[in-house]
């Protein structure tokens, strides 16, 4: 089967529609993961074991199971208990929840990595806990977190095709539907691959720059 | 009332396929990881370039896209693959690219003095790698390999979308036949979690085994 540019031009508008949804899902999912992760990280630091233990187990569970099955769960199981989510909402919640457990680790490592001495020094300078957080801990803890968070957002972007399984019309789903109706797979599938490369290669370069600028989280 | 015994059997059949995929995919990934990881450290520019292109390409596109490409596009180039072969190939290539960076990082983490000691002992390149560098580097790689294997296990669920009857696929069959959604999906979520814990446990055992005799070596 030969590569056909005419067919490429024909399917391009449908694919561009898909690209918009893919990008939107990534942005919303990233925002949710960034917030949820912070919540999870704080909950896991709680001194109350009734809070920290179950939350820790839940995060572990989410990280140990496939995103695809979690999406099915949100999309098919929740309606049974009366929570009917539109596909896109279920998709964004799935992405945010799954990657929230990863970003939680980033926050945790970012805060734990800061040497105890910083806290002690803050105390010695007679700063309140609030002042210590704002002036000492966060300004040092946040910069190395930025590349680590960005890393997971790029990973999330590459997992958005899974949303096609719960009928979100993102790029992969558009490509599949044009492929299924025309029986031509080469052009749509290759274009999808090219699109992902076109976004992720510059993002990886940007990530390396961020790591150089802000340092790397261990 | 639904008779669940038959459906549980179906899901367990799927679990076997998932385990097979994970094992075969991991072996293939390990091979690609060492080929590409050592390739990136090669003396020869061409080898380095090939390894870099492989790693960036497979890390840059998603497993989902790669799987569909292998399954739907390769047949046009004359490679007809069964869903199982396509699944193992895509999983191996994808996770292999991530693990290749782990191999490279592990080897680069070994200090210069180890290399100098090898030169002093008049070991050749092969002996140096085999007896000095790799035994230490492997231990550094192992925890991350464990994470890679868990990622691979999770990625196997994607093969259900090219109609390979793995655990996720069978859960969907059960959902379609019984109309019950909670039972099949919660069952497989728990099974996936148990498998992931098993991998993590196995890796810790392996780590303890490999670190024997290396006490006192700074890592």
Interface residues (C-beta under 8 A of the other chain):
Chain A: X1 X61 X64 X65 X66 X67 X68 X69 X70 X72 X73 X76 X77 X79 X80 X158 X159 X160 X161 X162 X165 X172 X176 X179 X185 X186 X189 X190 X192 X193 X196 X197 X200 X201 X204
Chain B: X56 X57 X59 X60 X61 X62 X63 X64 X65 X66 X68 X69 X72 X73 X76 X150 X153 X154 X155 X156 X157 X158 X160 X161 X168 X171 X172 X175 X181 X182 X185 X186 X188 X189 X192 X193 X196 X197
